[in-house]
Amino acid sequence: MSIVLAIAIVSVIGLVGAAILVAAARYMAVEEDPRIGQVTEALPGANCGACGYAGCADYAKAIVSGEAETGRCVPGGQKSADAVAAIMGVEAGKAVKMKAVVLCQGSYEHTTDKYDYQGVQSCAASAALYGGSSACPYGCLGYGDCVKVCKFDAIRVENGLSRVDPDKCTGCGECAKACPKHIISVRPVSANPIVLCANEDRGALTHKECTAGCIGCMKCTKVCPEEAITVQDNRARIDPAKCISCGACVLTCPVGAIVSFG
């Protein structure tokens, strides 16, 4: 009899507790703005974080709350910006087209390995061993960490060098985060030329490490009509605010380290 009574008491307590929880859930429930779901659906679902938020849903909440602009989605581009703006009833700003670029031309045609690496086939693992197997301490290691994280199949490794397919790249930035050498840059697509080299060694040493590396010869600085190029840490750097995309530096570079990006 005592056992039956105990079971009955526990059952009643359980039912009362459940009723309290249900009532509390209904009383304390916060209704979500339906636009959050609509905005989330208008985004590409890459959850790449390029917008500065944890994912598409988090970014959608920020848009609806007025915390974020409608054009931050890099993979979605102008299409997503227009769709989100329509949902929010605002004018869509112009989305800037972004693409990733590997700031290196160190394929096996231009450089070699300084030792035979037999470890885990990963750039991060190779970089942990004396800076990596490449003869150039600043260059691409070519084990494809960037390839593994790209959700859009926009990167491949050819002849020891990672290459980005601009037609597939959405500019999400996952490859840049994965690169232990930090030589993948996500930047606005423009006609401005870029320097495809990250080497900061002196010219003679750079040329030994990679025949396509910037040697800091300053020929590009001398032909630039807008003084948009400087050589810092033995490497040419282009100021996009001054560059007029005339292409003089591209034609002048003796090692072909400066190329057009747009």
Secondary structure as UniProt FT lines:
FT   HELIX           2..28
FT   HELIX           34..42
FT   TURN            50..51
FT   HELIX           56..64
FT   TURN            65..66
FT   TURN            70..71
FT   TURN            74..76
FT   HELIX           77..88
FT   STRAND          98..102
FT   TURN            108..110
FT   HELIX           123..127
FT   TURN            128..131
FT   TURN            137..138
FT   HELIX           145..149
FT   TURN            151..152
FT   STRAND          155..158
FT   TURN            159..160
FT   STRAND          161..164
FT   TURN            166..168
FT   HELIX           174..178
FT   TURN            180..181
FT   STRAND          184..188
FT   STRAND          193..195
FT   HELIX           203..209
FT   TURN            211..212
FT   HELIX           219..223
FT   TURN            225..226
FT   STRAND          229..232
FT   TURN            233..234
FT   STRAND          235..238
FT   TURN            240..242
FT   HELIX           248..252
FT   TURN            254..255
FT   STRAND          258..260
//
